[in-house]
């Protein structure tokens, strides 16, 4: 009886893991740029101006530039541990300083930076006019 219960529980656990992995596969691989004009640079990177990023200034469609990289964090906003207003304030903007200091003088963790990297959609084309 215990052996049968063990196999059932193991199978259910494996099915749950598979379901979770399948549901989050799009997030883990990073979103694809959609609804934003941008160019492709000589290195093949998708390039965006601050004007392109500014078009994504709502929590449901939230892009930001951090350290010269453009991120679409729309899917992450509801899961951000701080109140919505903290991250929503930076949607559609260059947010390097805010990310580096959390607006409180302390940096985000290495784990946060790892999570952020999943949402990269391109690079900031600072040389391009807005």
C-alpha positions as CSV (number, residue, x, y, z in Angstrom):
1,X,0.0,0.0,0.0
2,X,2.8,2.5,0.9
3,X,4.7,1.6,-2.2
4,X,1.6,2.3,-4.4
5,X,1.1,5.6,-2.5
6,X,4.7,6.6,-3.1
7,X,4.5,6.0,-6.8
8,X,1.2,7.9,-7.1
9,X,2.6,10.8,-5.2
10,X,5.8,10.8,-7.2
11,X,3.8,10.8,-10.5
12,X,1.6,13.7,-9.3
13,X,4.7,15.6,-8.3
14,X,6.3,15.1,-11.6
15,X,3.1,16.1,-13.4
16,X,2.9,19.3,-11.4
17,X,6.6,20.1,-12.2
18,X,6.0,19.5,-15.8
19,X,2.9,21.7,-15.8
20,X,4.7,24.5,-14.0
21,X,7.7,24.3,-16.4
22,X,5.4,24.3,-19.4
23,X,3.4,27.3,-18.1
24,X,6.5,29.3,-17.4
25,X,8.6,28.4,-20.4
26,X,7.7,31.6,-22.2
27,X,8.8,33.7,-19.2
28,X,12.0,31.8,-18.6
29,X,13.0,32.2,-22.2
30,X,12.2,35.9,-22.1
31,X,9.5,37.7,-23.9
32,X,9.8,38.7,-27.5
33,X,9.5,42.3,-28.5
34,X,6.1,43.2,-29.6
35,X,4.3,46.4,-30.5
36,X,7.5,48.5,-30.5
37,X,9.4,50.0,-33.3
38,X,13.1,49.4,-33.1
39,X,16.0,48.6,-35.3
40,X,18.6,45.9,-35.5
41,X,22.2,46.9,-34.9
42,X,25.3,45.5,-36.6
43,X,25.7,42.9,-33.9
44,X,22.1,41.6,-34.5
45,X,20.8,43.1,-31.2
46,X,17.4,44.7,-31.3
47,X,17.8,48.4,-30.6
48,X,15.3,50.8,-29.0
49,X,15.3,54.5,-28.3
50,X,14.0,56.1,-25.2
51,X,10.9,57.1,-27.3
52,X,10.3,53.4,-28.1
53,X,10.5,52.5,-24.5
54,X,8.3,55.4,-23.4
55,X,5.4,53.8,-25.4
56,X,5.4,51.0,-22.8
57,X,4.7,52.9,-19.7
58,X,1.9,51.0,-18.0
59,X,2.2,48.1,-15.5
60,X,0.5,45.8,-18.1
61,X,3.0,46.8,-20.8
62,X,6.1,47.8,-18.8
63,X,9.5,48.3,-20.5
64,X,12.5,49.9,-19.0
65,X,16.1,50.5,-19.8
66,X,18.7,49.5,-17.2
67,X,22.4,49.7,-17.8
68,X,21.9,50.2,-21.5
69,X,19.7,47.0,-21.8
70,X,16.0,47.1,-22.6
71,X,13.7,44.9,-20.6
72,X,10.0,44.0,-21.0
73,X,9.1,43.3,-17.4
74,X,5.3,43.3,-18.0
75,X,5.0,39.6,-17.0
76,X,7.0,40.2,-13.8
77,X,5.3,43.3,-12.5
78,X,2.5,41.4,-10.7
79,X,5.2,39.2,-9.0
80,X,7.5,42.0,-7.9
81,X,7.8,41.8,-4.1
82,X,7.4,45.6,-3.5
83,X,4.1,47.4,-4.0
84,X,3.0,48.0,-7.6
85,X,3.7,51.7,-7.4
86,X,7.4,51.1,-6.8
87,X,8.0,49.4,-10.1
88,X,5.2,51.1,-12.1
89,X,6.8,54.5,-11.6
90,X,9.7,53.3,-13.8
91,X,7.7,51.8,-16.7
92,X,8.6,53.4,-20.0
93,X,11.7,55.0,-18.5
94,X,15.5,54.7,-18.1
95,X,15.7,53.1,-14.7
96,X,19.4,52.3,-14.1
97,X,19.7,54.5,-11.0
98,X,16.5,53.3,-9.5
99,X,17.5,49.6,-10.1
100,X,21.0,50.2,-8.7
101,X,19.7,51.9,-5.5
102,X,16.1,50.7,-5.1
103,X,15.7,54.5,-4.5
104,X,17.0,53.8,-1.0
105,X,20.7,53.5,-1.5
106,X,21.0,49.7,-1.6
107,X,21.4,47.5,-4.7
108,X,19.1,44.7,-5.9
109,X,20.5,41.2,-5.2
110,X,22.3,39.0,-7.6
111,X,19.2,36.8,-7.8
112,X,17.1,39.9,-8.8
113,X,19.6,40.6,-11.6
114,X,19.4,37.0,-12.7
115,X,15.6,37.2,-12.9
116,X,15.8,40.5,-14.7
117,X,18.0,39.0,-17.4
118,X,15.2,36.7,-18.5
119,X,13.2,39.8,-19.7
120,X,15.8,41.3,-22.0
121,X,14.4,42.4,-25.4
122,X,17.2,44.5,-26.7
123,X,19.6,47.3,-26.1
124,X,19.2,51.0,-25.7
125,X,20.3,53.0,-28.7
126,X,21.5,56.0,-26.9
127,X,23.1,57.5,-30.0
128,X,19.8,57.6,-31.9
129,X,17.7,60.8,-31.6
130,X,14.4,60.4,-29.8
